Amino acid sequence: MTQPPKTTLHLQGEEQRPLIVIDDFWPDPDALREDAASLRMAPIGPHYPGVRAEVPPRLAETMRRRIAPLLAKHFGLDPAPAVSEAYYSLVTTAPADLAPIQRLPHFDGVERGRIAVLLFLGHGEQGGTAFYRQRSTAFETVDASRLDRFRAELEAGVQAHGMPEASYIADDTALYERIAVQPARFNRALVYAGNTLHCGYLPPEVTLSTDPLAGRLTLNLFLFDD
């Protein structure tokens, strides 16, 4: 029997930015897994360490409408931003093969109205999503007013400490302090501001597989009014 969704609000870090956890988010998550497995997944862009396939637009829009009341209540976004991108995502890149940009926390954009939705669809150990603070600035989010300083401090930090070794970030680093980890759980959705510094948390126990039914599969929505 499908459980009703359970919503929990977290206010993270010193900036106290909202993050919403929704357990038992989708009424039929196994259907999403089967849908992902039926699609041809391929690399999309330089940032994601794996392969992706586009989510059907009607499905993405239904999910957007489902979380719209939460965006109005906790993020002050009413109406909810439109679906900008939507993917099934499967981590496949071995730690030793990560590009430099994939070894650092990132943000999706500097705009206040940008929202990320991540739905965990894998079974077994899936890690989670980690959130970070840039040590030299104490920034936990990056908006347009912070962007130049963030970039300058990142460049200075890399010059001083070098690039991180080729591995998935697991804890604090010379440049970043981890402020929270939201653990993965099957059919758990995370909703957070896209300008939050974050990255996937993938300890060694997480299975990396090219099979969507065996690996670290997620569904990712990016909401933003272009």
Residue pairs with C-beta under 8 A, 6 or more apart in sequence:
2 24
2 27
2 28
3 23
3 24
4 24
5 22
5 23
5 24
5 25
6 22
6 23
6 24
7 20
7 21
7 22
7 70
8 20
8 21
8 22
8 23
9 18
9 19
9 20
9 21
9 74
10 18
10 19
10 20
10 21
10 180
10 182
11 17
11 18
11 19
12 18
12 19
12 131
12 140
12 179
12 180
12 196
13 131
13 133
13 140
13 179
13 180
14 133
14 138
14 140
14 179
15 140
15 141
17 140
17 141
17 192
17 193
17 196
18 74
18 75
18 192
18 193
19 131
19 180
19 182
19 190
19 191
19 192
19 196
20 67
20 70
20 74
20 189
20 190
20 191
20 192
21 182
21 188
21 189
21 190
22 67
22 70
22 188
22 189
22 190
22 191
23 185
23 187
23 188
24 187
24 188
25 66
25 119
25 187
25 188
25 189
26 32
26 63
26 119
26 187
26 189
29 119
29 121
29 186
29 187
32 88
32 119
32 121
32 219
33 121
33 212
33 213
33 217
35 56
35 88
36 53
36 88
36 90
36 121
36 212
36 217
36 219
37 211
37 212
37 213
39 53
39 54
39 88
40 53
41 51
41 52
41 53
41 88
41 90
41 212
42 51
42 52
42 53
43 50
43 51
43 52
44 51
44 52
44 87
46 99
46 101
47 101
47 102
47 106
48 89
49 91
49 92
49 93
49 98
49 99
49 102
49 168
49 200
50 89
50 90
50 91
50 92
50 93
50 216
51 89
51 90
51 92
51 210
52 87
52 88
52 89
52 90
53 87
53 88
54 86
54 87
54 88
55 86
55 87
55 88
55 219
55 221
57 83
57 86
59 86
60 83
60 86
60 221
61 83
63 86
63 117
63 119
63 219
63 221
64 80
64 82
64 83
64 221
64 223
65 80
67 80
67 117
67 189
67 191
68 78
68 79
68 80
70 191
71 77
71 78
71 80
71 81
71 115
71 191
71 223
72 78
72 79
72 80
75 115
75 193
77 113
77 115
80 115
80 223
81 113
81 114
81 115
81 223
81 224
81 225
82 223
82 224
82 225
82 226
83 221
83 222
83 223
84 222
84 223
84 224
84 226
85 220
85 221
85 222
86 219
86 220
86 221
86 222
87 219
87 220
88 121
88 212
88 217
88 218
88 219
88 220
89 217
89 218
89 219
89 220
90 209
90 210
90 212
90 215
90 216
90 217
90 218
91 200
91 202
91 206
91 208
91 215
91 216
92 208
92 209
92 210
92 215
93 102
93 208
94 208
95 166
95 167
95 168
96 166
96 167
97 166
98 166
98 167
98 168
100 163
103 163
103 164
103 165
103 166
103 167
103 168
103 169
104 154
104 164
104 169
104 175
104 176
104 199
105 130
105 131
105 132
105 169
105 176
105 197
105 198
105 199
106 197
106 198
106 199
107 141
107 142
107 194
107 195
107 196
107 197
107 198
108 114
108 116
108 194
108 195
108 222
109 194
109 195
109 224
110 142
110 143
110 144
110 146
110 147
110 195
111 143
111 144
111 194
111 195
111 224
112 143
112 193
112 195
113 224
113 225
114 193
114 194
114 195
114 222
114 223
114 224
115 191
115 192
115 193
115 194
115 221
115 222
115 223
115 224
116 190
116 191
116 192
116 193
116 194
116 196
116 198
116 220
116 221
116 222
116 223
117 189
117 190
117 191
117 220
117 221
117 222
117 223
118 129
118 189
118 190
118 218
118 219
118 220
119 187
119 188
119 189
119 190
119 218
119 219
119 220
119 221
120 126
120 184
120 185
120 186
120 187
120 188
120 189
120 217
120 218
121 186
121 187
121 217
121 218
121 219
122 184
122 186
122 215
122 216
122 217
122 218
123 186
124 207
125 203
125 205
125 206
125 207
126 184
126 185
126 186
126 206
126 216
127 183
127 184
127 200
127 201
127 202
127 203
127 205
127 206
127 216
128 181
128 182
128 183
128 184
128 200
128 201
129 181
129 182
129 184
129 190
129 198
129 199
129 200
129 201
130 169
130 178
130 180
130 181
130 182
130 198
130 199
130 200
130 201
131 140
131 178
131 179
131 180
131 181
131 182
131 192
131 196
131 197
131 198
132 140
132 169
132 176
132 177
132 178
132 179
132 197
132 198
132 199
133 139
133 140
133 176
133 177
133 178
133 179
133 197
134 140
134 150
134 153
134 154
134 175
134 176
134 197
135 157
135 174
135 175
135 176
135 177
136 153
136 156
136 157
136 175
137 146
137 149
137 150
137 153
139 146
139 149
139 150
139 197
140 179
140 196
140 197
141 193
141 195
141 196
141 197
142 150
142 195
142 197
143 195
154 175
157 174
157 175
158 175
160 174
161 174
161 175
164 173
164 175
168 199
168 200
168 201
168 202
168 203
169 176
169 178
169 199
169 201
170 201
170 202
170 203
171 178
172 178
176 197
181 201
182 190
184 216
192 198
194 222
194 223
194 224
202 208
202 216
206 216
207 214
207 215
207 216
208 215
208 216
209 215
209 216
